């Protein structure tokens, strides 16, 4: 009888231990106990990326994660920072991933670019691209609206026909870059400006506003573009430039440990389009608000 009792007690202890281990294993796999970890969110060193990164951080905190913000990383090294485990995720652009990181030829379809970079990053770096937003911060050309209306210019094809009448505010490297004037020439023809002078990128809108130039390179979500009475973004009607859709990139091991991160951040990305991102940039670059405050106000409006 005593032996039987000892056997029953032993079996009971073994079953309790087994159930305990199974429960722990299930909890770990689901990620429900993993939120004690700190997620390091990196950003590049310009307004839009800072806003996007702050939105990701706020969403993660809202989901119960601890977040370490690592802002203002140079664009030339942020990918390396992710690969070398200095950060866990950051906002990237599909066109940048395609051209600058993977060194591939330009593509013009958003879905095709996304799938290409998604596959390439997974194979080469064990990095996952989460869902991309509709927001496209691509290369473009901006013209003074007064001039655009006077000459009937709405597209780059229209611009090319009047190029000899227009003054170009270059940023120097744009004239030489593969995705700058050389790319435009291949598709639209020569761009023999009335004049071309090099200005600092941060001054271009002042240069245009002061009637010192008519046309300048721009990115399609720059905050100043909300003022359509002064500035008009031209349509790239022959699709020279690839899309630069905003999307989070995250190391596979981080996502495996915290799988719910994908859903948390994808919900933020789903709310962002080009118009929305341009307006957020304008609140910082034009209205001079702090990017953290702008991001918090927007996050509160969508959560």
BAFI-3210 file (N, C-alpha, C; in Angstrom, 3 decimals, decimal comma, padded with zeros to 6 digits):
// residues 303
n [1|2|3|4|5|6|7|8|9|10|11|12|13|14|15|16|17|18|19|20|21|22|23|24|25|26|27|28|29|30|31|32|33|34|35|36|37|38|39|40|41|42|43|44|45|46|47|48|49|50|51|52|53|54|55|56|57|58|59|60|61|62|63|64|65|66|67|68|69|70|71|72|73|74|75|76|77|78|79|80|81|82|83|84|85|86|87|88|89|90|91|92|93|94|95|96|97|98|99|100|101|102|103|104|105|106|107|108|109|110|111|112|113|114|115|116|117|118|119|120|121|122|123|124|125|126|127|128|129|130|131|132|133|134|135|136|137|138|139|140|141|142|143|144|145|146|147|148|149|150|151|152|153|154|155|156|157|158|159|160|161|162|163|164|165|166|167|168|169|170|171|172|173|174|175|176|177|178|179|180|181|182|183|184|185|186|187|188|189|190|191|192|193|194|195|196|197|198|199|200|201|202|203|204|205|206|207|208|209|210|211|212|213|214|215|216|217|218|219|220|221|222|223|224|225|226|227|228|229|230|231|232|233|234|235|236|237|238|239|240|241|242|243|244|245|246|247|248|249|250|251|252|253|254|255|256|257|258|259|260|261|262|263|264|265|266|267|268|269|270|271|272|273|274|275|276|277|278|279|280|281|282|283|284|285|286|287|288|289|290|291|292|293|294|295|296|297|298|299|300|301|302|303]
n.u [000,826|001,928|003,941|002,438|001,172|003,393|004,146|001,943|002,128|004,582|003,994|002,067|003,578|005,330|003,520|002,535|004,865|005,344|003,068|003,489|005,865|004,967|003,053|004,679|006,198|004,238|003,451|005,769|006,080|003,871|004,449|003,382|004,591|006,799|007,041|008,498|010,913|013,026|012,365|014,259|013,910|014,957|015,721|016,086|017,849|015,965|012,955|010,484|011,119|011,726|009,213|007,716|009,108|008,623|005,885|005,773|007,052|005,274|003,034|004,001|004,512|001,907|000,969|002,098|004,849|008,248|010,185|013,106|014,279|016,167|017,243|017,926|019,935|022,410|021,527|023,232|024,282|022,313|021,081|023,163|023,328|021,018|021,442|023,699|022,738|022,353|020,094|016,569|014,454|013,349|012,006|011,863|012,348|010,904|012,027|014,597|015,612|015,632|017,376|019,623|020,447|020,106|021,106|019,867|018,196|016,025|012,510|009,046|006,539|004,658|003,918|005,559|008,130|008,092|007,794|010,149|012,175|011,458|011,886|014,629|015,872|015,218|016,564|019,261|019,839|018,286|016,106|012,918|010,484|007,798|004,296|003,838|003,128|000,719|001,895|004,180|007,324|008,925|011,317|011,153|010,140|009,747|007,893|007,477|004,214|002,999|004,483|004,013|001,260|001,201|002,628|001,346|002,142|002,102|003,155|006,267|006,913|005,639|007,193|009,734|009,410|009,465|011,873|014,063|013,253|013,352|014,674|016,896|017,141|019,557|020,820|023,376|024,651|022,446|022,498|024,304|023,768|022,669|019,929|019,039|019,252|020,517|018,890|016,426|017,016|017,380|014,805|013,055|014,444|016,868|017,773|018,136|018,596|017,523|019,094|021,272|021,873|023,651|022,224|021,873|020,056|018,239|017,503|015,997|013,207|012,935|014,481|012,937|010,579|011,475|011,761|014,169|014,713|013,054|012,454|013,058|014,714|012,833|011,355|008,533|006,864|007,455|006,982|006,492|005,108|002,427|001,490|000,030|-000,511|001,844|003,762|004,148|004,029|005,380|003,999|005,432|005,150|006,113|007,189|009,881|011,078|011,365|008,873|008,838|007,794|006,841|007,862|008,150|011,199|012,479|014,485|014,603|014,882|013,998|011,323|010,434|010,609|008,796|006,080|003,667|004,297|004,230|001,478|000,807|002,341|001,728|-000,879|-000,556|000,860|-001,104|-002,679|-001,338|-000,868|000,330|-000,592|-001,315|001,140|002,633|001,250|001,768|004,559|004,598|003,613|005,790|008,048|007,112|005,216|006,694|006,502|007,302|008,516|007,846|005,518|003,782|003,629|002,488|-000,033|-001,154|-001,076|-002,799|-005,133|-005,678|-005,535]
n.v [-001,209|001,226|001,446|001,700|004,125|005,862|005,618|006,739|009,356|010,134|009,955|011,953|014,267|014,324|014,783|017,298|018,856|018,513|019,703|022,289|023,025|022,871|024,894|027,135|027,056|027,488|030,072|031,554|031,167|032,477|035,060|036,480|036,849|038,250|040,983|042,310|042,872|045,355|047,302|048,588|051,404|052,806|055,823|057,764|060,856|063,006|064,972|063,562|060,816|060,787|061,396|059,149|057,051|057,751|057,376|054,581|053,879|054,887|053,323|050,778|051,130|051,552|049,013|047,751|047,431|048,165|050,855|051,933|054,826|055,606|058,072|060,082|058,808|058,569|058,304|056,794|054,839|053,561|051,164|049,346|049,587|048,291|045,663|044,971|044,739|047,015|048,478|047,619|047,937|050,135|052,969|052,608|053,052|051,766|052,198|053,072|050,779|049,096|050,367|051,598|049,790|047,038|047,377|047,193|047,325|050,067|049,813|050,302|049,680|049,627|047,357|045,396|046,405|046,362|043,570|042,652|043,879|042,841|040,063|040,131|041,303|039,429|037,145|037,991|039,384|038,512|040,028|041,476|043,040|044,811|045,531|047,874|051,396|053,616|056,003|057,790|058,779|059,970|060,839|064,015|066,902|070,326|073,277|076,818|077,847|079,991|080,232|077,713|077,825|079,931|078,918|076,564|074,123|070,974|068,473|066,560|066,189|068,402|070,370|069,886|070,805|073,523|074,103|075,756|078,233|078,403|078,719|076,800|075,498|073,843|071,051|070,385|067,571|066,343|066,835|064,998|062,481|059,091|058,741|061,259|064,162|062,760|060,418|061,567|062,700|060,439|059,542|061,738|063,509|066,142|068,585|071,658|074,218|077,642|078,855|077,520|077,051|076,152|075,408|075,196|072,436|072,945|075,529|075,781|076,286|078,894|080,136|079,675|080,971|083,591|084,242|083,645|081,425|078,946|076,210|073,216|070,309|067,952|066,195|064,073|064,334|066,593|069,120|071,783|071,589|071,586|074,065|074,887|077,161|078,466|076,540|073,847|070,418|068,475|066,065|062,936|061,838|059,905|058,031|057,833|057,594|055,230|053,946|055,141|053,890|054,115|051,986|049,729|048,130|045,174|043,091|039,545|037,840|039,401|039,822|037,192|036,649|038,463|038,347|039,765|042,359|042,948|043,238|045,368|047,564|047,536|048,434|051,143|051,915|051,477|053,716|055,797|057,930|059,671|062,346|062,667|062,261|064,355|066,522|066,120|066,462|069,152|070,399|070,278|071,276|073,629|074,850|074,706|072,994|070,601|067,420|065,184|065,958|066,373|063,776|062,451|063,678|062,861|060,066|059,721|060,337|058,182|055,819]
n.w [000,000|000,835|-001,047|-003,338|-002,845|-002,790|-005,434|-006,732|-005,803|-006,896|-009,656|-009,783|-009,165|-011,334|-013,426|-012,718|-012,987|-015,720|-016,866|-015,970|-017,321|-019,962|-019,971|-019,543|-021,833|-023,805|-023,178|-023,716|-026,467|-027,497|-026,965|-024,910|-022,447|-023,049|-023,050|-021,207|-022,224|-023,807|-026,624|-029,184|-030,990|-033,895|-035,802|-038,812|-039,611|-040,143|-040,376|-041,128|-040,800|-038,109|-037,030|-037,901|-036,617|-033,959|-033,856|-034,163|-031,777|-029,823|-030,371|-029,718|-026,996|-026,207|-026,518|-024,434|-024,365|-023,406|-024,546|-026,159|-027,512|-030,353|-031,905|-034,925|-036,555|-038,999|-042,432|-043,982|-042,364|-040,924|-041,727|-041,333|-038,586|-037,799|-038,747|-037,262|-034,710|-033,102|-033,044|-033,084|-034,853|-037,532|-039,431|-042,894|-046,473|-049,406|-051,952|-051,271|-050,056|-052,283|-054,194|-052,816|-050,801|-051,661|-054,171|-056,701|-059,939|-060,889|-060,206|-060,926|-059,940|-057,012|-055,438|-056,560|-056,058|-053,251|-052,705|-053,810|-052,237|-049,789|-050,091|-050,730|-048,452|-046,504|-047,409|-047,522|-045,126|-042,996|-042,195|-041,738|-043,730|-042,657|-043,296|-045,953|-046,078|-047,663|-047,987|-049,878|-050,105|-052,318|-054,926|-056,578|-058,540|-057,869|-058,591|-058,870|-058,210|-059,492|-061,868|-062,971|-063,533|-065,357|-067,566|-068,052|-066,840|-065,508|-065,393|-065,617|-068,253|-069,434|-068,233|-069,363|-071,937|-071,627|-070,530|-071,183|-070,471|-067,784|-064,432|-062,569|-059,324|-058,115|-056,130|-056,435|-056,191|-057,262|-059,953|-060,864|-059,807|-060,288|-060,081|-060,500|-062,495|-064,722|-064,904|-065,533|-068,041|-069,654|-070,039|-070,464|-072,093|-072,927|-070,416|-070,625|-068,887|-068,377|-066,496|-063,977|-060,641|-057,670|-054,569|-050,990|-049,720|-047,653|-048,079|-050,336|-050,645|-049,753|-051,659|-053,963|-053,168|-052,979|-055,590|-056,877|-058,267|-060,318|-060,360|-058,481|-057,063|-055,117|-052,326|-052,144|-049,925|-048,494|-046,074|-046,853|-049,183|-048,706|-049,134|-051,726|-053,144|-053,474|-054,217|-056,495|-056,921|-059,399|-061,652|-062,191|-065,000|-066,745|-065,174|-063,996|-061,490|-058,822|-056,490|-053,128|-050,703|-047,303|-044,681|-041,859|-040,890|-039,462|-037,402|-037,890|-035,643|-033,528|-034,198|-034,137|-031,428|-030,448|-031,749|-031,977|-032,505|-035,215|-035,920|-034,265|-035,256|-037,970|-037,965|-037,509|-039,839|-041,755|-041,613|-042,758|-045,454|-048,407|-048,367|-045,672|-044,358|-045,403|-044,307|-041,572|-041,559|-042,242|-039,949|-038,298|-039,815|-040,965|-039,219|-036,953|-034,709|-032,107|-033,046|-031,513|-030,175|-032,312|-033,361|-031,161|-030,961|-033,372|-033,077|-030,894|-032,158|-033,770|-032,352]
ca.u [000,000|002,822|004,632|001,469|000,994|004,591|004,109|000,943|002,669|005,623|003,321|001,419|004,611|005,810|002,473|002,512|006,042|005,154|002,091|004,127|006,795|004,170|002,454|005,739|006,564|003,176|003,484|006,915|005,846|002,845|004,978|002,621|005,452|008,041|006,981|009,457|012,074|013,013|012,491|015,016|013,388|015,856|015,201|017,039|018,012|015,133|011,658|009,496|011,526|011,572|007,781|007,308|009,695|007,917|004,588|006,015|007,377|004,044|002,180|004,579|004,239|000,482|000,760|002,704|006,300|009,191|010,812|014,260|014,337|017,531|016,948|018,946|021,023|022,667|020,958|024,275|024,695|021,209|020,891|024,214|022,959|020,012|022,073|024,680|022,040|022,397|018,682|015,722|013,624|013,313|011,226|012,667|011,611|011,091|012,964|015,943|016,020|015,879|018,508|020,795|020,892|020,218|021,823|019,138|017,708|014,744|011,220|008,086|005,305|004,837|003,861|006,736|009,283|007,965|008,076|011,563|012,999|011,082|012,621|016,068|016,307|015,101|017,617|020,607|020,078|017,341|015,332|011,563|009,732|006,387|003,461|004,168|002,023|000,468|002,731|005,302|008,258|009,810|011,989|010,270|010,521|008,763|007,951|006,642|002,865|002,755|005,096|003,314|-000,014|001,474|003,114|000,539|003,001|001,630|003,938|007,671|006,906|005,347|008,375|010,833|009,126|009,704|013,042|014,965|012,702|013,260|015,891|016,926|017,859|020,107|021,552|024,704|024,753|021,280|022,862|025,196|023,262|022,012|018,482|018,780|019,127|020,802|017,719|015,413|017,433|017,173|013,381|012,364|015,274|017,800|017,272|019,029|017,928|017,904|020,244|021,285|022,776|023,603|021,806|021,688|018,715|017,383|017,142|015,388|011,888|013,154|014,979|011,773|009,654|012,062|011,853|015,548|014,704|011,696|012,292|014,049|014,433|012,071|010,790|007,096|006,098|008,008|005,903|006,214|004,245|001,021|001,139|-000,064|-000,572|003,211|004,592|003,437|004,816|005,088|003,755|006,418|004,194|006,750|007,590|011,337|011,509|010,654|008,150|009,540|006,769|007,344|007,551|009,098|012,032|012,760|015,261|013,772|014,907|013,159|009,929|010,129|010,437|007,656|005,332|002,554|004,786|003,802|000,112|000,811|002,884|000,995|-002,077|-000,121|001,194|-002,337|-003,312|-000,468|-000,749|001,221|-001,188|-001,239|002,529|003,018|000,653|002,516|005,842|004,372|003,450|007,126|008,965|006,515|004,618|007,766|006,153|008,197|008,020|007,240|004,160|003,010|003,394|001,560|-001,372|-001,677|-001,289|-004,022|-006,301|-005,892|-005,462]
ca.v [000,000|002,377|001,556|002,226|005,541|006,572|005,645|007,727|010,693|010,391|010,226|013,262|015,307|014,364|015,406|018,739|019,465|018,513|020,741|023,585|023,300|023,115|026,230|028,121|027,042|028,119|031,509|032,125|031,157|033,455|036,397|037,184|037,200|038,811|042,436|042,896|043,273|046,707|047,371|049,783|051,960|053,786|056,691|058,577|062,204|064,046|065,131|062,523|059,554|060,972|061,280|057,754|056,262|058,066|056,694|053,168|053,779|055,109|052,150|049,682|051,425|051,327|047,568|047,241|047,255|049,219|051,305|052,825|055,583|055,878|058,955|060,841|057,999|058,937|057,361|055,937|053,783|053,015|049,756|048,616|049,586|047,244|044,362|044,722|044,610|048,237|048,816|046,467|048,255|051,555|053,238|052,635|053,327|050,642|052,594|053,082|049,384|048,543|050,975|051,893|048,641|045,836|047,758|046,621|048,286|050,662|049,256|051,394|049,209|049,600|045,984|044,673|046,892|045,854|042,135|042,473|044,196|041,899|038,819|040,392|041,525|038,167|036,230|038,486|039,984|037,995|041,197|041,457|044,259|044,757|046,077|049,247|052,349|054,285|057,203|057,640|059,900|059,749|061,966|064,785|068,267|071,314|074,507|077,895|077,685|081,108|079,880|076,536|078,254|080,792|078,125|075,353|072,995|070,110|067,240|066,756|066,336|069,826|071,117|069,695|071,624|074,933|074,127|076,858|079,462|078,227|078,722|075,595|075,553|072,504|070,750|069,919|066,137|065,926|066,912|063,882|061,210|058,220|058,939|062,692|064,650|061,704|059,548|062,337|062,847|059,181|059,325|062,940|064,306|067,070|069,666|072,803|075,285|079,040|078,973|076,497|077,391|075,202|075,957|074,221|071,863|073,570|076,888|075,794|076,903|080,326|080,548|079,714|082,000|084,907|084,379|083,509|080,250|078,516|074,763|072,609|068,923|067,882|064,902|064,240|064,567|067,737|069,880|073,035|071,306|071,794|075,398|074,755|078,486|078,891|075,471|072,750|069,219|068,011|064,630|062,155|061,145|058,770|057,103|057,660|057,261|054,143|054,372|055,103|053,715|054,004|050,716|049,349|046,939|044,619|041,854|038,353|037,269|040,250|039,539|035,842|036,720|039,345|038,314|040,712|043,667|043,154|043,757|046,668|048,622|047,546|049,262|052,531|052,100|051,483|055,042|056,812|058,111|060,781|063,604|062,694|062,417|065,717|067,421|065,947|067,131|070,599|070,868|070,414|072,092|074,932|075,430|074,678|072,216|069,489|066,228|064,282|066,434|066,117|062,331|062,075|064,138|061,992|058,730|059,774|060,426|056,920|054,612]
ca.w [000,000|000,901|-002,334|-004,313|-002,529|-003,247|-006,900|-007,133|-005,510|-007,901|-010,943|-009,658|-009,234|-012,724|-014,241|-012,410|-013,607|-017,181|-017,192|-015,720|-018,414|-021,168|-019,848|-019,739|-023,252|-024,571|-022,892|-024,404|-027,905|-027,848|-026,751|-023,878|-021,320|-023,585|-023,104|-020,275|-023,016|-024,353|-028,076|-029,575|-032,244|-034,491|-036,862|-039,556|-039,066|-040,747|-039,719|-041,407|-040,193|-036,670|-036,728|-038,089|-035,541|-032,722|-033,947|-033,854|-030,348|-029,064|-030,571|-028,937|-025,586|-026,018|-026,458|-023,214|-024,465|-023,057|-025,786|-026,144|-028,753|-030,823|-033,033|-035,662|-037,101|-040,397|-043,383|-044,548|-041,424|-040,133|-042,088|-040,625|-037,174|-037,616|-038,973|-036,203|-033,425|-032,304|-032,926|-033,405|-036,018|-037,893|-040,636|-044,117|-047,699|-050,327|-053,004|-050,685|-049,919|-053,612|-054,898|-051,998|-050,012|-052,494|-055,399|-057,823|-060,918|-060,497|-060,588|-060,752|-059,325|-055,558|-054,929|-057,050|-055,295|-051,885|-052,659|-054,132|-051,065|-048,722|-050,354|-050,684|-047,064|-045,788|-047,856|-047,264|-043,815|-042,006|-041,779|-042,276|-044,020|-042,319|-044,368|-046,331|-046,072|-048,938|-048,024|-050,797|-050,016|-053,449|-055,570|-057,438|-058,888|-057,457|-059,375|-058,329|-058,750|-060,412|-063,152|-063,483|-064,105|-066,505|-068,690|-068,195|-066,492|-064,417|-065,436|-066,003|-069,713|-069,670|-067,797|-070,316|-073,121|-071,289|-069,662|-071,531|-069,900|-066,331|-063,609|-061,738|-058,049|-057,928|-054,903|-056,821|-056,463|-058,044|-061,371|-061,206|-059,290|-061,266|-060,008|-060,631|-063,874|-065,714|-065,065|-066,245|-069,444|-070,377|-070,308|-070,935|-072,984|-072,288|-069,571|-070,801|-068,147|-068,604|-065,605|-062,930|-059,545|-056,564|-053,282|-049,922|-049,780|-046,658|-048,488|-051,667|-050,679|-049,643|-052,978|-054,854|-052,682|-053,268|-057,051|-057,322|-059,128|-060,646|-060,199|-057,594|-056,653|-053,868|-051,962|-052,366|-048,695|-047,765|-045,461|-047,568|-050,330|-048,361|-049,631|-053,188|-053,761|-053,773|-054,770|-057,158|-057,174|-060,754|-061,835|-062,949|-065,857|-067,428|-064,107|-063,894|-060,129|-058,148|-055,289|-051,843|-049,675|-045,939|-044,021|-040,809|-041,073|-038,138|-037,450|-037,754|-034,291|-032,674|-034,557|-033,660|-029,978|-030,148|-033,023|-032,022|-032,964|-036,600|-035,942|-033,577|-036,108|-039,240|-037,784|-037,704|-041,257|-042,542|-041,542|-043,349|-046,898|-048,746|-047,904|-044,211|-043,946|-045,764|-043,307|-040,325|-041,765|-042,247|-038,573|-037,722|-040,612|-041,279|-038,008|-035,944|-033,527|-031,817|-033,735|-030,538|-029,920|-033,535|-033,422|-030,083|-031,328|-034,437|-032,530|-030,084|-033,054|-034,495|-031,508]
c.u [000,858|003,533|003,710|001,259|002,175|004,587|003,130|001,446|003,720|005,014|002,681|002,423|005,116|004,801|002,402|003,671|005,885|004,183|002,679|005,060|006,056|003,562|003,467|006,118|005,526|003,194|004,596|006,669|004,845|003,343|004,316|003,472|006,712|008,079|007,828|010,706|011,900|013,242|013,166|014,562|014,342|015,141|016,349|016,974|017,248|013,709|010,735|009,836|011,413|010,115|007,339|007,844|009,002|006,532|004,730|006,249|006,116|003,113|002,688|004,342|002,767|000,134|001,449|004,203|007,046|009,934|012,005|014,329|015,793|017,404|018,191|020,169|021,197|022,129|021,967|024,656|023,528|020,932|021,918|023,905|021,930|020,646|023,000|024,080|022,212|020,998|017,881|014,836|013,733|012,449|012,159|011,759|011,931|012,092|014,401|016,469|016,402|017,185|019,770|021,333|021,109|020,929|021,173|018,656|016,343|013,550|010,181|006,772|005,511|004,859|005,101|007,988|009,259|008,337|009,542|012,444|012,695|011,861|014,126|016,597|016,252|016,266|019,010|020,867|019,233|016,606|013,976|011,059|008,293|005,592|003,823|002,921|001,840|001,331|003,975|006,170|009,322|010,476|010,995|010,881|009,384|008,986|007,111|005,277|002,532|003,276|004,367|002,001|000,192|001,835|002,327|001,321|002,414|002,442|005,385|007,793|006,611|006,567|009,479|010,643|009,457|011,018|013,970|014,491|012,819|014,619|015,826|017,742|018,346|020,641|022,907|024,734|023,576|021,593|023,657|024,631|022,538|020,501|018,100|018,574|019,469|019,618|016,615|015,741|017,152|015,726|012,714|013,139|016,141|017,076|018,284|018,349|018,372|019,109|020,135|022,328|022,578|023,244|021,755|020,237|017,748|016,895|016,268|014,018|011,960|013,621|013,822|010,825|010,153|012,280|013,302|015,724|013,254|011,419|013,387|013,718|013,691|011,747|009,293|006,257|006,648|006,886|005,526|005,247|002,760|000,550|001,119|-000,200|000,819|004,008|003,729|004,393|004,406|004,902|004,870|005,634|004,786|007,425|009,089|011,709|010,699|009,871|009,027|008,498|007,410|006,914|008,566|009,925|012,497|013,546|014,369|013,728|014,060|011,685|009,517|009,865|009,193|006,758|004,194|002,983|004,286|002,416|000,045|001,241|002,176|-000,268|-001,755|000,126|-000,055|-003,014|-002,546|-000,530|000,084|000,696|-001,058|000,183|003,043|002,497|001,382|003,880|005,696|004,231|004,793|007,953|008,427|005,983|005,570|007,355|007,186|007,635|007,363|005,775|003,259|002,660|002,377|000,137|-001,978|-001,977|-002,580|-005,269|-006,617|-005,955|-006,847]
c.v [001,257|002,581|002,157|003,724|006,376|006,709|006,699|009,162|011,079|010,750|011,611|014,404|015,460|015,066|016,912|019,468|019,566|019,590|022,128|023,977|023,609|024,511|027,314|028,214|027,726|029,621|032,182|032,215|032,218|034,874|037,142|037,556|037,916|040,332|043,111|043,378|044,707|046,652|048,683|050,256|053,041|054,658|057,372|060,022|063,271|063,901|063,941|061,203|059,615|060,830|059,822|056,870|056,497|057,424|055,212|052,987|053,923|053,899|050,967|049,895|051,207|049,856|046,932|047,042|048,441|049,583|052,194|053,513|055,889|056,753|059,466|060,020|058,375|057,859|056,383|054,770|053,110|051,555|048,884|048,536|048,498|045,857|043,991|044,757|045,830|048,825|047,592|046,693|049,732|051,743|053,366|052,877|052,252|050,973|052,634|051,665|048,773|049,047|051,084|050,678|047,411|046,094|047,152|047,724|048,825|049,870|050,324|050,976|049,018|048,185|045,191|045,101|046,320|044,372|041,846|042,755|043,251|040,595|039,020|040,561|040,223|037,236|036,686|038,872|039,401|039,156|041,146|042,865|044,017|045,459|047,530|050,121|052,931|055,538|056,955|058,891|059,728|061,018|062,699|066,122|069,206|072,600|075,573|077,821|078,786|080,804|078,707|076,922|079,083|079,983|076,842|074,084|072,235|068,823|067,553|066,838|067,778|070,676|071,061|070,567|073,102|075,135|075,310|078,199|079,483|078,169|077,566|075,829|074,144|072,321|070,114|068,458|065,636|065,945|065,693|062,519|060,412|058,415|060,415|063,091|063,575|060,778|060,270|062,464|061,594|059,007|060,533|063,738|065,285|068,129|070,806|074,041|076,667|079,374|077,873|076,872|076,391|075,930|074,832|073,744|072,545|074,956|076,932|076,477|078,420|080,891|080,663|080,851|083,389|085,147|084,416|082,299|079,835|077,058|074,253|071,137|068,933|066,427|065,077|064,433|065,738|068,666|071,142|072,833|071,401|073,145|075,380|076,105|078,974|077,832|074,349|071,597|068,658|066,499|064,012|061,250|059,980|057,815|056,792|057,089|056,118|054,690|054,235|055,015|053,474|052,679|050,437|048,134|046,484|043,327|040,648|037,834|038,083|039,952|038,149|035,839|037,517|039,423|039,315|042,101|043,975|043,791|045,153|047,784|048,678|048,396|050,748|052,806|052,220|052,852|056,117|056,797|059,368|062,114|063,742|062,955|063,816|066,714|067,319|066,628|068,645|071,151|071,070|071,443|073,487|075,609|075,401|074,010|071,110|068,213|065,237|064,657|066,152|064,631|061,900|062,483|063,232|060,602|058,689|059,805|059,107|055,692|054,157]
c.w [000,000|-000,429|-003,385|-004,104|-003,012|-004,769|-007,392|-006,921|-006,554|-009,244|-010,919|-009,802|-010,667|-013,623|-014,002|-013,069|-015,118|-017,613|-017,020|-016,844|-019,700|-021,150|-020,090|-021,203|-024,101|-024,394|-023,651|-025,895|-028,318|-027,700|-025,608|-022,669|-021,765|-023,549|-022,035|-021,004|-023,516|-025,857|-028,439|-030,962|-032,745|-035,502|-037,576|-039,051|-039,842|-040,240|-039,905|-040,734|-038,681|-036,247|-036,819|-036,965|-034,215|-032,711|-033,627|-032,356|-029,497|-029,169|-029,750|-027,444|-025,264|-025,911|-025,257|-023,250|-023,864|-024,339|-025,484|-027,500|-029,096|-032,075|-033,756|-036,070|-038,572|-041,338|-043,945|-043,652|-040,709|-040,467|-041,369|-039,137|-036,870|-037,727|-037,815|-034,793|-032,513|-032,118|-033,352|-034,624|-036,321|-039,140|-041,850|-045,319|-048,733|-051,431|-052,517|-050,533|-051,248|-054,213|-054,041|-051,260|-050,885|-053,820|-056,647|-058,765|-060,485|-061,015|-060,260|-060,110|-057,824|-054,999|-055,335|-056,288|-053,883|-051,804|-052,939|-052,924|-049,907|-048,882|-050,197|-049,271|-046,264|-046,135|-047,445|-045,809|-042,683|-041,337|-042,481|-042,554|-043,583|-043,423|-044,678|-046,325|-047,478|-049,091|-048,878|-050,748|-051,090|-053,941|-056,459|-057,806|-058,489|-058,250|-058,679|-059,007|-059,753|-061,815|-063,790|-064,162|-065,371|-067,749|-068,907|-067,890|-065,293|-064,325|-065,786|-067,523|-070,103|-069,349|-068,844|-071,564|-072,881|-070,543|-069,948|-070,976|-068,376|-065,656|-062,617|-060,477|-057,720|-056,514|-055,232|-057,199|-057,283|-059,538|-061,822|-060,813|-060,361|-061,275|-060,062|-062,086|-064,912|-065,956|-065,840|-067,728|-070,256|-070,824|-070,967|-071,972|-072,203|-071,456|-069,601|-070,195|-068,615|-067,742|-064,554|-061,889|-058,408|-055,271|-052,253|-049,928|-048,812|-047,039|-049,735|-051,700|-050,498|-050,984|-053,966|-054,456|-053,013|-054,756|-057,546|-058,235|-059,335|-060,288|-059,274|-057,382|-055,326|-053,574|-051,786|-051,112|-047,888|-047,312|-046,219|-048,740|-049,988|-048,886|-051,160|-053,881|-054,163|-054,531|-055,350|-057,405|-058,530|-060,801|-062,676|-063,905|-066,638|-066,444|-064,112|-062,531|-059,545|-056,960|-054,054|-050,730|-048,311|-045,321|-042,917|-041,250|-039,689|-038,296|-037,172|-036,330|-033,312|-032,935|-034,076|-032,158|-029,585|-031,386|-033,113|-032,462|-034,369|-036,656|-035,337|-034,530|-037,457|-039,150|-037,943|-039,179|-042,118|-042,554|-042,308|-044,873|-047,157|-048,222|-046,393|-043,743|-044,276|-044,734|-041,968|-040,416|-041,685|-040,834|-037,883|-038,487|-040,925|-040,016|-036,815|-034,622|-033,319|-032,437|-032,776|-030,264|-031,114|-033,633|-032,374|-030,417|-032,391|-033,895|-031,694|-030,952|-033,761|-033,598|-031,062]
res [x|x|x|x|x|x|x|x|x|x|x|x|x|x|x|x|x|x|x|x|x|x|x|x|x|x|x|x|x|x|x|x|x|x|x|x|x|x|x|x|x|x|x|x|x|x|x|x|x|x|x|x|x|x|x|x|x|x|x|x|x|x|x|x|x|x|x|x|x|x|x|x|x|x|x|x|x|x|x|x|x|x|x|x|x|x|x|x|x|x|x|x|x|x|x|x|x|x|x|x|x|x|x|x|x|x|x|x|x|x|x|x|x|x|x|x|x|x|x|x|x|x|x|x|x|x|x|x|x|x|x|x|x|x|x|x|x|x|x|x|x|x|x|x|x|x|x|x|x|x|x|x|x|x|x|x|x|x|x|x|x|x|x|x|x|x|x|x|x|x|x|x|x|x|x|x|x|x|x|x|x|x|x|x|x|x|x|x|x|x|x|x|x|x|x|x|x|x|x|x|x|x|x|x|x|x|x|x|x|x|x|x|x|x|x|x|x|x|x|x|x|x|x|x|x|x|x|x|x|x|x|x|x|x|x|x|x|x|x|x|x|x|x|x|x|x|x|x|x|x|x|x|x|x|x|x|x|x|x|x|x|x|x|x|x|x|x|x|x|x|x|x|x|x|x|x|x|x|x|x|x|x|x|x|x|x|x|x|x|x|x|x|x|x|x|x|x|x|x|x|x|x|x]
***
